[in-house]
Amino acid sequence: MKNKFWENRLFTRIACLLGLALIWQGIANSGLVNRQLFPSLHIILVSLSQAVASGEINQAAGLSMVLIAKGLGIGFALAVLLATLGMTSKIIDALVDTVTAVAHPLPGIALLPIIILWMGTGTEAILFIIVHSVLWPMLLNLMAGFKSIPKIYREVGANLELNPVQTTARLMIPASLPYLLAGLKIGWARAWRALISAEMIFGAVGGEGGLGWFIFKKRVFMDTVGIYEGIIVIVLIGIIVEDIVFHGIEQLTVKRWGMSV
């Protein structure tokens, strides 16, 4: 029974987080560190509950999630389009592969000066950074998935007289789902980090700010507790997306269908 508990991904994650919380609280209460720099977890959680009740951090988290969802959607659409085009011609495949090799290692933050010149510091600039962060790992995985599909799948599509869009939607994407999910997970992690960094640099967008801006404001006013509030929310959202959303999708599709990379 004990082993079954530890095999549960969410239970294991919660248990580890509780252990880290106890260690944090012990260090904060030990007096070995400055409480202004390393406040008690109890104080942080009380302040976080107040920020949630006031709606301040809820609005910031909501704005960040809307931006990341838009960026992921655009990145996914572009990745599918480029991967599909790459399968139609060796020349296009070589071109896509070259562009990916150039752009994939390039951090989105390194493009900030050019992005600011092109797009200013609004929503479009942040979306550009998110799309840049998510597109290339997703495209790499999707291309690998498409190339791993047996030739007979495409022959079946040709026999059914499916056009390229139908072939991609009905055959290629379902058959390469493990690769797609792996690319989405990598792209999500990269895009989430890029979004928080961009929000700290660009500040409020349209009069509102996301979690990055929330943390930046707290830093300006030397509100250490508020900084940790924002970090905790960022971590919690990351865990929810990884361990509930992506893991749930994998259990309902890849694991159930017996698919693997």
C-alpha positions, 0 to 999 in steps of 0.5 A: 500500500505504501508503495502505491502511494509513492507511485502516485505522481501528485501525492509524491509532489505534495509530500515533497513540497510539504517536506520543503515547507517544513525545512523552510519554516525551520530555517526561518525560525532558527534565527540563522538568516535575516527575516527580512530576506527569508521570511517565515512561510506562515507570514508569506501564506497569510499575505498570499491569502490576503492578496488572493482575497483582494484579487490583486494576484488573481488578476495578475495570474489570469493575465499571464495565463491568457498571454501564455495560452495565446502564445502556445496556440500561435506556436502550435499552429505555426509548428504544425504548419511548418512541420507539414510543409517540411514533409512535402518537400526535401528543400522545404524540410532543409530550410525549416531544419536550418531555421530551427537550428539557428533560432532554437538556441537563441534566447527570447530575451536576447531578442528584446532590443530588436523586439522593442524597436519593431513592436514597442513594449506592448502585448505583441512584444510579449506574445512574440517572445512566447511564440519564439520560446515555444515554437522551436522545441515543438517544431523539432519534436513534431518533425521527429514524430512525423518522420517516425510515422510508417510510410503506410500511414500516408499511403492509407491517407492517399487511398482515402483521398485525404487532402494535406490538411486532412492527412495532417489532422487525422493521421499525422498528428494522432500518430505522432502524439507522444512527440507532440506532447513532449514538445508541448511540455518543453515549449510550455516550460520555456514559454512560462519562463520567458513570459515572466522575464518579459513581464518584468522588463516590459511592465504593465500591458494595457494598464494591467500587469501579469505575475512578472510585473507583480514581482517587479512591483514588490521588488521596487517597494522592497516587499520581500514577502510579496516577491515570495508570494509571486514566486509561489504562485508561479511554481504552483501554476507550473506544477498544476500544468505539468502534473495535472494537465499534461499528465492527465492528457498523457494518461487519457491518450498516450498511456491508454493507447499504448503509445510511446516515443 
